[in-house]
Amino acid sequence: MRWLILSLFVLLVGCIRPSDPVWTEIPTAQQLLDSLSSDSKPYTTLDAAASVALTTGEKFFSSQQFLLLQKPDRLRADVLTGFGQLVLQIASDGEILSVFLNTTVPARFLRGSASYENIYRFIKVPLAIEDLLTLLLYEPPLIVYQHSRVTVSGKNLILTLLGANNNRQELLFDQQLRVVGCRYFAAGEKYLIVDYQKFSKENQFPQLIQLAMPMEQTRVKVKFSDLKVNTRIDLARFSLKEHVNIPIEELPD
């Protein structure tokens, strides 16, 4: 009986076909860069509802938001609690930032320059607004590089761009040559991680985007719904109207 079981096991093993290799041909670095360019260029605007989770230090915030984004630097976010209460409106036309803060009694209305410091004060994400928008609009910016190489990691390809002073960038591609992740390094230290997941069958836009900045202990998870891309957005929506009986407070220049 023992020999019979062993013979059957050998027979079954012999019938198992080895899995086909994931990559039969490795694209060149330029082919991957061309694929990245063709995938990311079409997206210039975004109009969506979003579930946003933000961790900064030991603090965690979650909210429901209605987002409007337009390259290179226009944004609007209407932020609600889980119970649907409006707590914050923030809008920037690239030059002027306006904010309605509904977390105090009375509410506050603030206006000033759309500087990095002013925007960071309210969104708590340590990225220039142009970089944040390109990442959220599925166009990870490329570093200045001198050399590149392509390697295989499981089902993904990794395109590594090597710059000066031990700076580098790693772009992860799936089997459809879509960018599904990006890693940025400065002086050898990883400072930004981006992941793109759950691509829409309709427009191939990632419906789940995660950002992590280890040095700043900051993580952001954005899950889109009711997603529209490349729709025309009235530019007036990137500013907020003044509220009656609420004085305007000036933000610093």
Residue pairs with C-beta under 8 A, 6 or more apart in sequence:
22 152
22 154
22 155
22 175
23 152
23 157
26 150
26 152
26 157
27 35
27 150
27 157
27 177
28 150
29 148
29 149
29 150
29 159
31 177
32 150
32 157
32 159
32 171
32 173
32 177
33 142
33 159
35 173
35 177
35 178
36 140
36 171
36 179
39 138
39 178
39 179
39 204
40 137
40 138
40 139
40 140
40 179
41 139
42 229
42 230
43 137
43 138
43 139
43 205
43 229
43 230
44 70
44 71
44 137
44 230
45 68
45 69
45 70
45 71
45 137
45 229
45 230
45 231
45 232
45 233
46 67
46 68
46 69
46 70
46 136
46 137
46 227
46 228
46 229
47 67
47 68
47 227
47 228
47 229
47 231
47 233
48 66
48 67
48 224
48 225
48 226
48 227
48 228
49 64
49 65
49 66
49 67
49 224
49 225
49 226
50 64
50 65
50 66
50 67
50 222
50 223
50 224
50 225
51 62
51 63
51 64
51 65
51 222
51 223
51 225
52 62
52 63
52 64
52 65
52 79
52 220
52 221
52 222
52 223
53 60
53 61
53 62
53 219
53 220
53 221
54 60
54 61
54 62
54 124
54 125
54 218
54 219
54 220
54 221
55 61
55 217
55 218
55 219
55 220
56 124
56 216
56 217
56 218
57 217
57 218
61 124
62 82
63 79
63 80
63 81
63 82
63 87
64 79
64 80
64 81
64 82
64 84
65 77
65 78
65 79
65 80
66 77
66 78
66 80
67 75
67 76
67 77
68 74
68 75
68 76
68 77
68 233
68 237
68 238
69 75
69 133
69 136
69 137
70 133
70 233
70 238
71 133
71 134
71 137
72 94
72 130
72 133
72 134
73 92
73 94
73 114
73 129
73 130
73 133
74 92
74 93
74 94
74 233
74 235
74 238
75 90
75 91
75 92
75 129
75 133
75 238
76 89
76 90
76 91
76 92
76 237
76 238
77 88
77 89
77 90
77 91
77 123
78 86
78 88
78 89
79 86
79 87
79 88
79 89
79 90
80 86
80 87
81 87
85 102
86 102
87 101
87 102
87 103
88 99
88 100
88 101
88 102
88 103
88 122
89 99
89 100
89 102
89 240
90 97
90 98
90 99
90 100
90 119
90 122
90 123
91 97
91 98
91 99
91 237
91 238
91 239
91 240
92 98
92 114
92 119
92 129
92 238
93 114
93 235
93 238
93 239
94 114
94 238
95 113
95 114
96 111
96 112
96 113
96 114
96 239
97 110
97 111
97 112
97 113
97 114
97 115
97 118
97 119
97 251
98 109
98 110
98 111
98 239
98 240
99 108
99 109
99 110
99 111
99 122
99 240
99 251
100 107
100 108
100 109
100 240
100 243
101 107
101 108
101 109
101 110
106 246
107 243
107 246
108 246
108 249
109 240
109 242
109 243
109 246
109 247
109 248
109 249
110 248
110 249
110 250
110 251
111 248
111 249
111 250
111 251
112 118
112 250
112 251
112 252
112 253
113 251
113 253
114 129
115 253
116 128
116 129
117 252
118 251
118 252
119 129
120 126
121 251
124 218
125 132
125 211
125 218
125 220
126 213
126 216
126 218
127 135
127 192
127 211
127 213
131 141
134 140
134 141
135 141
135 194
135 209
135 211
136 209
136 222
137 229
138 179
138 196
138 205
138 206
138 209
140 171
140 179
140 182
140 194
142 161
142 169
143 161
143 163
143 167
143 168
143 169
143 184
144 163
144 164
145 161
145 162
145 163
145 168
145 169
146 162
146 163
146 164
147 161
147 162
148 159
148 160
148 161
148 162
149 159
149 160
149 162
150 157
150 158
150 159
150 160
151 157
151 158
151 160
152 158
153 172
155 174
155 175
156 172
156 173
156 174
156 180
156 181
157 172
157 173
157 177
158 170
158 171
158 172
158 173
159 170
159 171
159 173
160 168
160 169
160 170
160 171
161 168
161 169
161 170
161 171
162 168
163 169
165 186
165 187
166 185
166 187
166 188
167 185
167 186
167 187
168 185
169 182
169 183
169 184
169 185
170 182
170 183
170 185
171 179
171 181
171 182
172 179
172 180
172 181
172 182
172 183
173 179
173 180
174 180
178 196
178 199
178 204
179 196
180 195
180 196
180 197
181 193
181 194
181 195
181 196
182 192
182 193
182 194
183 190
183 192
183 193
183 194
184 190
184 191
184 192
184 193
185 191
189 215
190 214
191 213
191 214
191 215
192 211
192 212
192 213
193 210
193 211
193 212
193 213
193 214
194 209
194 210
194 211
194 212
195 208
195 209
195 210
196 206
196 208
196 209
197 206
197 207
197 208
197 209
197 210
198 206
198 207
198 208
199 205
199 206
199 207
200 206
200 207
200 227
203 227
203 229
205 224
205 227
205 229
207 223
207 224
207 225
207 227
208 221
208 222
208 223
208 224
209 221
209 222
209 224
210 219
210 220
210 221
210 222
211 218
211 219
211 220
211 222
212 218
212 219
212 220
213 219
242 248
